[in-house]
Amino acid sequence: MGYLNSVLSTSGNQVDDAPVSGGGLSQNGKFSYGYASSPGKRSSMEDFYETRIDGVDGEIVGLFGVFDGHGGARAAEYVKQNLFSNLISHPKFISDTKSAIADAYNHTDSEFLKSENTQNRDAGSTASTAILVGDRLLVANVGDSRAVICRGGNAIAVSRDHKPDQTDERQRIEDAGGFVMWAGTWRVGGVLAVSRAFGDRLLKQYVVADPEIQEEVVDSSLEFLILASDGLWDVVTNEEAVSMTKPIEDPEQAARRLMQEAYQRGSADNITCVVVRFLDTANQDHQGGLKKNHLSSVSQGEASNSHPGGTSQSHQGGVSHGQGGANKGHQGGGASSRPLGAANSSSSSG
């Protein structure tokens, strides 16, 4: 997704660098997760992702995000590096998580815009994030990356794509003095194909970073969550994604399956998928507290590089799961499906 010149440009062949995938298991055994990310048919990579497990006030917290950049990778990388840190340091993160999320989104956007003062070209990013705190799942979204859950066997979208032609979004833009026009698709100012985003300072008056937040209860009917950039959703429906994910217990394999399917269907964009599977905790500690010696922070261990349709090769992943896809200078890494703290971590660049 992104600017008009990005949409109309010719997609190149898939780059030689392998896509990346990885995954992990929460220390309390309540959820597992996996991710897969590929440049797809593009020669550049603007998708980033973050999968992180941390300890906040004695709670094990899961933080997952997909960030799809436009006008370059600067905004997506900045949001990936700063959003969750800003969120978990918020004084009301546990007591009023929704307001903390909204504040973190807007603070991150404001700080990124300050850092952009010397840049000549505008950059922006979507953000689709999922925060797990106890038995609460909070999904926040800006832009057209999407979150879908499987509850009771049914596919349910828990985020809304922010498009300029939506009645309320168009009204908000026009009330702020902007306009929406058709240029291959509906665009803010004839330029941008999403109505909310981080960055985009030249359109900031109209393109806000205010997230829409939806809260779900984590119970026995909630099976899994899919976060993905529009490289998946452009060619795979919510129902198809859920149907493909259902029979695959390993969330990393599920994320790779979705990525490969989007590629095979001809997706012209970068493709990034994160799958979080909620596990049966009937026989486990329901307090959600941190056990002794638990290594809070992000996942550790092994990650695999997997070409769409190919085999995977393991390598040591870094402490932070960075950019999906291994384009030049982009970081890849992750954890195998094991409890945090089960393996030492080392840094790696894909």
GIGI-V952236 format. One line per field, one symbol per residue. phi: phi as a letter, one per 30 degrees, with the letter a starting at -180 (. if undefined). psi: psi as a letter, one per 20 degrees, with the letter a starting at -180 (. if undefined). burial: 1 if it has 24 or more other ideal C-beta (glycine too) atoms within 12 Angstrom, else 0. A space follows every 10 residues. Layout:
BEGIN
phi->???
psi->???
burial->???
END
This chain:
BEGIN
phi->.kdedddddd dddedddddb aaaabdddid abbbbbbbdi dddbbcdbbb bbbbcbhicd ccbbabbcdb ijceddddde dbdddddddd dceddbdddd dddddddddd dddddcecdd cdbbadacbb ccbicccccb bbjcdbcbcc bhicdbdcbc dccdddeddd ddddddjcbb bdbiadbdii ccdbcbadih ddcddccdcd dcbbcbddbd ddcabbcadd ddddbbdedd dddddedcdd dddddddddd dddddjeccd bbbbbccdcd ceccdcdidd deidddjcdb jcbbcbdeic ccbdadcddc dcddicdeic cbllbddbde idbdcbdacd
psi->rbrghghiqp prqpqhpqrq qaaapqhjji qrqqqppqic jqiqoiprrp ppprpoliqp ppppqpooqq kriggggggg hhghghgiip hkgghmhghh ggggghgggg hghhijhjqh pqqrqrpoqp poockpoopq ppbjqqppqo pkiqpppjrp poqhipghgg ggghhjjaqp rpmhrpqpjj gpiqiqqqbl hhjhhhnrko qppppqpoai iogrqppqri hgihiprghg gghhhgioho hghgghgggh ggghikpjrq ppppppppqo khjrpjhjrp rqjpnrbrqr cqrqppqpja rqpqrprrhp ocpqqlrpjq pqraqrnqqq iiqqqqqqp.
burial->1110011000 0001101111 1111111111 1111111111 1101111111 1111110011 1111111111 1111111111 1111111101 0011001101 1111111110 1110010000 0111111111 1111011111 1111111111 0000111111 1111000010 0010000111 0000111110 1111111111 1111011111 1111010100 0111111111 1111110100 1101110101 1111111111 1110101111 1111111110 0000000101 0001111111 1111111100 0100111111 1111111001 1111111111 1010100101
END
